[in-house]
Each structure stands twice: as structure tokens, then as C-alpha cells.
Amino acid sequence: MNKGKILVIDDEEQLRKALSRIIELEGYEVYQAENAIKGLRLLEKEPNFHLIICDVKLPDINGLELLQKIKAKNYFCEVILITAFGTIHDGVFAMKQGAFDYITKGDGDEQILVTVEKAVEKANMQKRILELENKLETRYSFDRIIGKSLPIKAAIALAQKVAPTDSTVLLEGETGTGKELFAQSIHNASLRKNKPFIAINCSAFPKELLESEIFGHKKGSFTGASYDKKGLFEEANDGTLFLDEIGEMHPDLQAKLLRVLEEQSFTKIGDTKLTKVNVRIVAATNRDLLLEAQKEKFRSDLYYRLSVFKIKIPSLRERKADIPLLVEGFVAIYADKTKKKITGITPEFFEIITTYNWPGNTRELKNVMERAVILAENENITKELLPLEVLFPSENESMKTLGSLEEVEKKHIQRTLFFTKGNKTNAAKLLGIGVPTLYRKIEQYHLK
């Protein structure tokens, strides 16, 4: 069984062969090089090494220089430096330069093998982290959308169908469901993938500024317009323009947008001639635009032009089967970023997060998992690391539905006791009541 690929670089042939043999007997695939130049050539031909064990004093390049070259090329491997005359100062410097460890020749075989095993384990973990991070963060293809549930698979299937066309797409879904991820995936699966993908949130700008951002302006067209400005339509020419929160666009701009969709031309602010473009529009909204159009709060002609192909992006509560997969991915990413070793997630944690309704959807889940990893004090993710609104969601729900004051009080006491880890004296102080009163409330509400 091949436990990993290792390269040993040392000009002392006897030592190099002896070390390689020791490592090979542990199940590793070992390559050898007598100097840095040959080591780098091997690394270029075989870039998938997990670990490089390198002498500090080589005949051609110093081991620390070689370390810097390896790190500069972003080879995905760990480096252990070995030396006959090690000092604490040199070891600290090597670690700062990115070495996994700095060991002295003559150290016992057992110690070296333990270090090798840890280095290879870290390299493997880094590779898995990169794969997960690509799935969660890199927005290049539909393969990056994590989920196996029927709702998300149905949305992906529709997006894949429309992607190769030039049809306008309207993505509907709650905040945090990943509408921009879908928009980018559609763009990157289209014939326009090598052209620009430009995104703008229509709710982030007032009307005048949004018009200038999208359509551009001529110098002197308004106060402060000291130069000609290209709008996003021009920037996205031959590519895709993603209009997020399209339902927030001012009616005047809706009329101008409709003309672009119909004629692929528009007039810049302060200009007298038309600007021609070839842009695909993908729009997104968390509103019911059909209902808005029926209430005359959104132009019905623009709605029907935008909704040539409509895709509903499911909320997280509609695809709860995907939560464990998402959680494991987020944990791996944030454990790596915080340099923590997380080996498990308790069943109670999974039970709570799969019953919670996630009003903020995947974005909220991502934030909760980042918080949990930061707060983790050991290798397990437990329910105590969840924010109170996730642990006790019914308080907000009861307040929204005008539930009884007793229920609100019960949940408030329960949350406070949880916060003080059961310390009733501290809980009473936070609640502003006496300890005897708190005990009566605990008995009244059957709290433990």
C-alpha cells in the first residue's frame, strides 16, 4: 500500500540511501536526488509529491533557498529540512520560511518516521481542503454546487439546459440561497465563458448612481462627471451581466433596461447617440416578481422579458438532506484557516442544525460553522458552539406569532441558564431577579 510519495535530496549517498530505505519499509514511495537541481527536475516531472526531505547543505543550492523555490512555485507538498549541525535559531527561521520541521541528522529512526507521517498527513489534508474549498468557494462550474437533494438537482438540471443558449434567465430564491453561484455557473457553461462576467446588486445604489453604474455617462453630464465613464453593459459586452435584486430597481431604470433587452442598445447619461452591446442578462430576486407586476410595483413587460427562463433556487430548509455535506465542507475549510484539528461533529449538533429552518440559508449556515470552528476548544464540534438563535429558535417564532408571555419568559430563562452553564446565581443577576424567584420559575416551567 502506497502511503505517499516522498523525495529525499542529499549529496551524501550512503545517508540518502539509508534514509530512503527506512521510509520505503513503512510503505512510502521514495525518490532520490543528490542535489537541488536534480531534485527540482524530478519535482517538475512528478509534481504530486507529498513530502520533500532535504539536506540544508547541498553542493549547488542551500536547502533554505531550495525551500523558498519550492514554496514560490506552490508545489503542493511539505518540506522537512535535515542538517548535521542544527541550532534553534536555524530551526525557527526554517519554520518561518514554510518548512514543516527541522531535524538533526542522527535523530532516531522512530522520531524521523513520526515526523514523516505527520507531514504526509498534513499534505493529504491540504489536498482535501483544496478540493472542498473549490467546491464551496470557486464559482466556475455546476460541479461546484454542493448538494444531492432532489430540489437542488432539479435547479441545476434546468440551469444546465439553459446555459449554452443566450436566453435571459431569472433566478428566484431567498437571500443566501446561492443565486450568484448559479449565475456564474450558467455563464461558465455558456459560449460566453471566456468573456466578462459582471455582477451588480441593484439594491446597493440609489437610482442616479445605479443608472451611471449600469449605463455609463458622458463627461460633464452632471456635477462630478469629470470624465467619460463606461457602464457595466459595455464592460460586459459579449459576456454576461448579472443583475442581483432586480426587484429593487427604480421604474425609470426598468424602462431603460427593457429597451436594452429588446434592442441591445442604450443611451448613456448625457449622450445623444446609441451604444450597441451584445450582453446576456441573468437577473435574480428574492421577491415574487409576478405578484409585484400584478400589483404594478414592477413593470409587467419587463417581468415577462426577464422571465424567459425562470429557475427557482431552493431554500436550505427545502434541501435539508444537503446540510451534512455542506457542514463537513465548511468545517474542513475553517479548521484549515484557523489551524485547528477537528475530527468529529456530535449527533446532537447535527440534530439541531437539521431541524433549524435557516432563514439566512447557506450563507447563514456558513457563518454559523465558521463561528463554531473558531470557538471549538477540542477536536469535536458540539451543540454548545451554536449561537443561541439556532439553539432556541422558538423564542423568535413565538414572538413573531404573538405567543404567550409565559412562553417567551420560559425561553429567555432557558437561554440565560445555558449561557451561564447552569450557574443560577449568575443567571439571576443577568435576569435581574432574585435567586429564590429564579428557582420558582425553573420549577414552574419544568426547566432543568
C-alpha positions as CSV (number, residue, x, y, z in Angstrom):
1,M,0.0,0.0,0.0
2,N,1.4,3.4,-1.1
3,K,1.1,5.8,1.9
4,G,2.5,8.7,0.0
5,K,5.2,9.9,-2.4
6,I,8.4,11.3,-0.9
7,L,11.6,12.9,-2.4
8,V,14.9,12.7,-0.5
9,I,17.6,15.2,-1.5
10,D,21.0,14.7,0.0
11,D,24.5,14.7,-1.5
12,E,25.7,12.0,1.0
13,E,24.9,8.9,-0.9
14,Q,25.1,6.5,2.0
15,L,22.9,8.5,4.2
16,R,20.4,9.2,1.4
17,K,20.0,5.6,0.6
18,A,19.7,4.5,4.2
19,L,17.1,7.1,4.9
20,S,15.2,6.2,1.8
21,R,15.2,2.5,2.7
22,I,13.9,3.2,6.2
23,I,11.0,5.2,4.8
24,E,10.3,2.7,2.0
25,L,9.8,-0.1,4.6
26,E,7.0,2.0,6.1
27,G,5.0,1.8,2.8
28,Y,6.0,5.1,1.2
29,E,7.1,5.5,-2.5
30,V,10.6,7.2,-2.3
31,Y,12.6,9.0,-5.0
32,Q,16.2,10.2,-4.6
33,A,18.3,13.1,-5.8
34,E,21.9,14.0,-4.9
35,N,21.5,17.8,-5.4
36,A,18.9,20.5,-5.6
37,I,18.9,20.9,-9.4
38,K,18.1,17.2,-9.9
39,G,15.5,17.4,-7.1
40,L,13.7,20.3,-8.9
41,R,13.7,18.5,-12.2
42,L,12.1,15.5,-10.5
43,L,9.6,17.8,-8.9
44,E,8.7,19.3,-12.3
45,K,8.2,15.8,-13.8
46,E,6.4,14.4,-10.7
47,P,4.6,17.3,-9.1
48,N,2.4,15.1,-6.8
49,F,5.0,14.6,-4.0
50,H,3.6,14.7,-0.5
51,L,6.9,15.4,1.1
52,I,10.4,16.5,0.4
53,I,13.2,15.7,2.8
54,C,16.1,18.0,2.0
55,D,19.6,18.5,3.4
56,V,20.4,22.1,4.4
57,K,23.9,22.0,2.9
58,L,23.8,20.9,-0.7
59,P,26.6,21.3,-3.3
60,D,24.6,23.6,-5.6
61,I,21.8,25.4,-3.6
62,N,21.4,25.9,0.1
63,G,18.5,23.9,1.5
64,L,16.7,27.1,2.7
65,E,17.0,28.6,-0.8
66,L,15.5,25.4,-2.2
67,L,12.7,25.6,0.3
68,Q,11.9,29.1,-0.9
69,K,11.9,28.0,-4.6
70,I,9.5,25.1,-3.8
71,K,7.1,27.4,-1.9
72,A,7.3,30.0,-4.6
73,K,6.2,27.5,-7.2
74,N,3.3,26.5,-5.0
75,Y,4.1,22.8,-5.2
76,F,1.6,21.1,-3.0
77,C,3.9,19.3,-0.6
78,E,5.5,19.7,2.8
79,V,9.3,20.1,3.3
80,I,11.5,18.7,6.1
81,L,15.0,20.1,6.4
82,I,17.8,18.0,7.8
83,T,21.2,19.1,9.0
84,A,24.3,17.8,10.8
85,F,24.6,20.9,12.8
86,G,21.2,22.2,13.8
87,T,20.5,25.3,16.0
88,I,17.3,26.6,17.5
89,H,17.8,29.8,15.5
90,D,18.1,28.0,12.2
91,G,15.1,25.8,13.1
92,V,12.9,28.8,13.9
93,F,14.0,30.5,10.7
94,A,13.3,27.4,8.6
95,M,9.8,27.0,10.1
96,K,9.1,30.7,9.3
97,Q,10.1,30.1,5.7
98,G,7.5,27.3,5.5
99,A,9.3,24.2,6.5
100,F,7.2,21.5,8.2
101,D,10.1,20.6,10.5
102,Y,13.8,21.0,11.0
103,I,15.6,17.9,12.3
104,T,19.2,16.9,13.0
105,K,21.0,14.0,11.4
106,G,21.4,11.2,13.9
107,D,17.9,11.5,15.3
108,G,16.4,8.1,15.9
109,D,14.6,6.4,13.0
110,E,11.4,6.3,15.1
111,Q,11.4,10.1,15.6
112,I,12.0,10.7,11.9
113,L,9.2,8.3,10.8
114,V,6.8,10.0,13.2
115,T,7.7,13.4,11.6
116,V,7.3,12.0,8.1
117,E,3.9,10.5,8.9
118,K,2.6,13.9,10.3
119,A,4.0,15.8,7.3
120,V,2.3,13.4,4.8
121,E,-0.9,13.5,6.8
122,K,-0.8,17.3,6.6
123,A,-0.2,17.3,2.8
124,N,-3.1,14.9,2.3
125,M,-5.4,17.1,4.5
126,Q,-4.3,20.2,2.5
127,K,-5.3,18.5,-0.8
128,R,-8.7,17.5,0.6
129,I,-9.2,21.1,1.9
130,L,-8.4,22.4,-1.5
131,E,-10.9,20.1,-3.2
132,L,-13.6,21.1,-0.7
133,E,-12.8,24.8,-1.0
134,N,-13.0,24.6,-4.7
135,K,-16.5,23.1,-4.4
136,L,-17.7,25.7,-1.9
137,E,-15.9,28.8,-2.9
138,T,-14.8,28.6,-6.6
139,R,-17.6,29.6,-8.9
140,Y,-16.7,28.1,-12.2
141,S,-19.0,25.2,-12.9
142,F,-22.1,23.3,-11.8
143,D,-19.8,20.7,-10.2
144,R,-19.0,23.4,-7.6
145,I,-22.6,23.5,-6.4
146,I,-22.8,21.1,-3.4
147,G,-26.0,19.1,-3.0
148,K,-27.6,15.8,-3.8
149,S,-31.2,16.5,-2.8
150,L,-33.9,16.5,-5.5
151,P,-34.7,20.3,-5.3
152,I,-31.1,21.4,-5.8
153,K,-30.5,18.7,-8.5
154,A,-33.7,19.9,-10.3
155,A,-32.5,23.5,-10.2
156,I,-29.0,22.5,-11.5
157,A,-30.6,20.5,-14.3
158,L,-32.6,23.5,-15.5
159,A,-29.6,25.8,-15.3
160,Q,-27.5,23.3,-17.4
161,K,-30.2,23.2,-20.0
162,V,-30.3,27.0,-20.5
163,A,-26.6,27.7,-20.0
164,P,-25.5,27.1,-23.6
165,T,-28.1,29.4,-25.0
166,D,-28.3,33.2,-25.0
167,S,-31.7,33.3,-23.3
168,T,-32.3,35.7,-20.4
169,V,-32.6,33.9,-17.1
170,L,-34.5,34.9,-13.9
171,L,-33.3,33.3,-10.7
172,E,-35.8,33.3,-7.9
173,G,-34.9,32.4,-4.3
174,E,-34.5,33.7,-0.8
175,T,-31.4,35.6,0.3
176,G,-28.4,33.4,0.8
177,T,-29.5,30.5,-1.4
178,G,-26.6,30.9,-3.9
179,K,-28.2,32.8,-6.8
180,E,-24.9,34.4,-7.8
181,L,-23.2,31.0,-7.7
182,F,-25.9,29.7,-10.2
183,A,-25.4,32.8,-12.4
184,Q,-21.7,32.3,-12.6
185,S,-22.1,28.6,-13.3
186,I,-24.5,29.4,-16.1
187,H,-22.0,31.9,-17.6
188,N,-19.1,29.5,-17.4
189,A,-21.1,26.7,-19.1
190,S,-22.1,29.1,-22.0
191,L,-20.3,30.1,-25.2
192,R,-19.5,33.4,-23.4
193,K,-17.4,31.8,-20.7
194,N,-14.2,33.4,-21.9
195,K,-15.8,36.8,-21.9
196,P,-16.6,39.0,-18.9
197,F,-19.0,38.1,-16.1
198,I,-20.1,41.3,-14.4
199,A,-22.3,41.4,-11.3
200,I,-24.1,44.3,-9.6
201,N,-26.6,44.4,-6.7
202,C,-29.4,46.7,-7.7
203,S,-30.4,47.4,-4.1
204,A,-26.9,48.8,-3.2
205,F,-27.2,52.0,-5.2
206,P,-29.6,55.0,-5.4
207,K,-31.4,55.5,-8.7
208,E,-29.0,58.1,-10.2
209,L,-25.8,56.2,-9.2
210,L,-27.2,52.9,-10.4
211,E,-28.0,54.4,-13.8
212,S,-24.5,55.7,-14.1
213,E,-23.0,52.3,-13.0
214,I,-25.1,50.3,-15.4
215,F,-25.3,52.5,-18.5
216,G,-22.3,54.9,-18.0
217,H,-22.2,58.7,-18.6
218,K,-20.5,61.3,-20.7
219,K,-18.1,63.9,-19.2
220,G,-20.0,67.0,-17.9
221,S,-23.4,65.3,-18.0
222,F,-23.9,66.0,-14.2
223,T,-22.0,67.6,-11.4
224,G,-18.9,65.5,-10.7
225,A,-18.9,63.8,-14.1
226,S,-15.3,64.8,-14.9
227,Y,-14.7,62.1,-17.4
228,D,-16.4,59.7,-19.7
229,K,-17.4,56.5,-17.9
230,K,-18.2,53.1,-19.3
231,G,-21.2,51.4,-17.8
232,L,-21.4,47.7,-16.8
233,F,-23.2,46.9,-20.1
234,E,-20.2,48.0,-22.0
235,E,-17.8,46.2,-19.6
236,A,-19.8,43.0,-20.0
237,N,-20.0,43.3,-23.8
238,D,-20.0,39.8,-25.4
239,G,-20.3,38.4,-21.9
240,T,-22.9,38.2,-19.1
241,L,-24.3,40.9,-16.8
242,F,-25.8,39.6,-13.5
243,L,-28.4,41.9,-12.1
244,D,-29.0,40.9,-8.5
245,E,-32.0,42.1,-6.6
246,I,-33.6,43.3,-9.8
247,G,-36.9,43.9,-8.0
248,E,-35.3,46.9,-6.2
249,M,-34.7,48.7,-9.5
250,H,-36.4,52.1,-9.9
251,P,-39.2,52.1,-12.5
252,D,-37.4,54.7,-14.7
253,L,-34.4,52.4,-15.0
254,Q,-36.7,49.4,-15.6
255,A,-37.9,51.1,-18.8
256,K,-34.3,51.7,-19.9
257,L,-33.4,48.1,-19.1
258,L,-36.3,46.8,-21.1
259,R,-35.0,48.6,-24.2
260,V,-31.6,47.0,-23.8
261,L,-33.2,43.6,-23.6
262,E,-35.2,44.2,-26.7
263,E,-32.8,46.1,-28.9
264,Q,-29.3,45.5,-27.3
265,S,-28.7,49.3,-27.3
266,F,-29.0,52.1,-24.8
267,T,-28.1,55.8,-24.3
268,K,-25.5,56.8,-21.8
269,I,-26.3,59.7,-19.4
270,G,-25.6,62.9,-21.2
271,D,-25.1,61.2,-24.6
272,T,-27.1,61.7,-27.8
273,K,-26.2,58.5,-29.6
274,L,-27.0,54.9,-29.0
275,T,-24.4,52.4,-27.7
276,K,-24.7,48.9,-29.1
277,V,-23.9,45.9,-27.0
278,N,-24.2,42.1,-27.1
279,V,-24.9,41.1,-23.5
280,R,-26.7,38.2,-21.9
281,I,-28.7,39.1,-18.8
282,V,-29.1,36.9,-15.8
283,A,-31.3,38.5,-13.1
284,A,-32.1,37.5,-9.6
285,T,-34.6,38.4,-7.0
286,N,-35.9,37.3,-3.6
287,R,-39.3,38.8,-4.3
288,D,-42.3,37.3,-6.1
289,L,-41.9,39.5,-9.2
290,L,-45.1,38.2,-10.8
291,L,-47.1,39.3,-7.8
292,E,-45.2,42.6,-7.8
293,A,-46.1,43.1,-11.5
294,Q,-49.7,42.3,-10.8
295,K,-49.7,45.0,-8.1
296,E,-48.0,47.4,-10.6
297,K,-44.9,47.6,-8.3
298,F,-42.8,46.2,-11.1
299,R,-43.1,46.6,-14.9
300,S,-45.1,43.6,-16.2
301,D,-43.5,43.9,-19.7
302,L,-40.0,43.8,-18.1
303,Y,-41.0,40.9,-15.9
304,Y,-42.2,38.8,-18.9
305,R,-39.0,39.8,-20.8
306,L,-36.8,38.7,-17.9
307,S,-38.6,35.5,-17.1
308,V,-38.0,33.9,-20.5
309,F,-36.4,31.1,-18.4
310,K,-37.2,31.0,-14.7
311,I,-35.3,28.9,-12.2
312,K,-36.3,28.6,-8.5
313,I,-33.3,28.1,-6.3
314,P,-34.5,26.1,-3.2
315,S,-34.0,27.3,0.3
316,L,-31.9,25.3,2.7
317,R,-35.0,24.1,4.6
318,E,-36.2,22.6,1.3
319,R,-33.0,20.7,0.9
320,K,-32.0,19.6,4.4
321,A,-30.5,16.4,3.2
322,D,-27.6,18.5,1.9
323,I,-26.8,20.1,5.3
324,P,-24.4,17.4,6.5
325,L,-22.4,17.6,3.3
326,L,-22.2,21.4,3.5
327,V,-21.3,21.3,7.1
328,E,-18.4,18.9,6.6
329,G,-17.1,21.1,3.8
330,F,-17.3,24.3,5.9
331,V,-15.7,22.6,8.9
332,A,-12.7,21.4,6.7
333,I,-12.2,24.9,5.3
334,Y,-12.4,26.8,8.6
335,A,-10.4,24.2,10.5
336,D,-7.6,24.7,8.0
337,K,-7.9,28.5,8.1
338,T,-7.8,28.6,11.9
339,K,-5.1,25.8,12.1
340,K,-7.3,23.6,14.2
341,K,-7.7,19.8,14.1
342,I,-11.4,18.9,14.0
343,T,-12.1,15.2,13.9
344,G,-15.8,14.9,14.7
345,I,-19.2,16.5,14.9
346,T,-21.6,15.3,17.6
347,P,-25.0,13.8,16.7
348,E,-26.7,16.4,18.9
349,F,-25.1,19.1,16.7
350,F,-26.4,17.6,13.5
351,E,-29.9,17.1,15.1
352,I,-30.2,20.8,15.9
353,I,-28.9,22.1,12.6
354,T,-31.1,19.8,10.6
355,T,-34.2,20.9,12.4
356,Y,-33.4,24.6,12.3
357,N,-35.1,26.4,9.4
358,W,-32.2,28.6,8.3
359,P,-33.8,31.8,7.3
360,G,-30.4,33.0,6.0
361,N,-29.9,29.8,4.1
362,T,-26.5,28.5,3.0
363,R,-24.9,31.9,3.8
364,E,-26.2,31.7,7.4
365,L,-25.0,28.1,7.7
366,K,-21.6,29.0,6.5
367,N,-21.3,31.8,9.1
368,V,-22.5,29.5,11.9
369,M,-19.9,26.9,11.0
370,E,-17.1,29.4,10.9
371,R,-18.1,30.6,14.4
372,A,-18.3,27.0,15.7
373,V,-14.8,26.2,14.5
374,I,-13.4,29.4,16.0
375,L,-15.0,28.6,19.4
376,A,-14.1,24.9,19.4
377,E,-11.7,24.1,22.3
378,N,-11.1,20.5,21.3
379,E,-11.4,18.3,18.3
380,N,-15.2,18.0,18.3
381,I,-17.9,20.3,17.1
382,T,-20.7,20.2,19.8
383,K,-24.1,21.9,20.2
384,E,-22.6,24.4,22.7
385,L,-20.8,26.1,19.9
386,L,-24.1,27.1,18.2
387,P,-25.5,30.6,18.6
388,L,-28.5,30.9,20.8
389,E,-30.9,31.8,18.0
390,V,-30.1,28.4,16.4
391,L,-30.3,26.5,19.7
392,F,-33.5,28.1,20.8
393,P,-35.3,29.3,17.6
394,S,-38.8,29.0,19.0
395,E,-38.4,32.2,21.1
396,N,-38.3,34.3,17.9
397,E,-41.0,32.2,16.4
398,S,-43.3,32.7,19.4
399,M,-42.7,36.4,19.4
400,K,-43.5,36.6,15.7
401,T,-46.7,34.7,16.2
402,L,-47.7,36.7,19.3
403,G,-47.2,33.6,21.5
404,S,-47.8,33.9,25.3
405,L,-45.6,35.9,27.5
406,E,-45.0,32.8,29.7
407,E,-43.5,31.0,26.7
408,V,-41.2,34.0,25.9
409,E,-40.2,34.2,29.6
410,K,-39.5,30.4,29.7
411,K,-37.3,30.6,26.7
412,H,-35.5,33.7,28.0
413,I,-34.7,31.9,31.3
414,Q,-33.6,28.8,29.4
415,R,-31.2,30.7,27.2
416,T,-29.8,32.6,30.2
417,L,-29.2,29.3,32.1
418,F,-27.5,27.9,29.0
419,F,-25.3,31.0,28.8
420,T,-24.2,30.7,32.4
421,K,-23.7,27.0,32.1
422,G,-26.3,26.3,34.8
423,N,-25.0,28.8,37.3
424,K,-28.2,30.0,38.9
425,T,-26.6,32.9,40.8
426,N,-25.1,34.4,37.7
427,A,-28.3,33.7,35.7
428,A,-30.4,35.5,38.3
429,K,-28.1,38.6,38.1
430,L,-28.4,38.6,34.3
431,L,-32.2,38.3,34.5
432,G,-32.5,41.0,37.2
433,I,-34.4,38.7,39.6
434,G,-33.6,37.1,43.0
435,V,-32.2,33.6,43.2
436,P,-35.4,32.3,45.0
437,T,-37.5,33.8,42.2
438,L,-35.4,32.0,39.6
439,Y,-35.8,28.7,41.4
440,R,-39.6,29.2,41.4
441,K,-39.6,30.0,37.7
442,I,-37.4,26.9,37.0
443,E,-39.9,24.7,38.8
444,Q,-42.9,26.5,37.2
445,Y,-41.6,25.9,33.7
446,H,-40.1,22.5,34.4
447,L,-36.6,23.6,33.5
448,K,-33.6,21.6,34.4
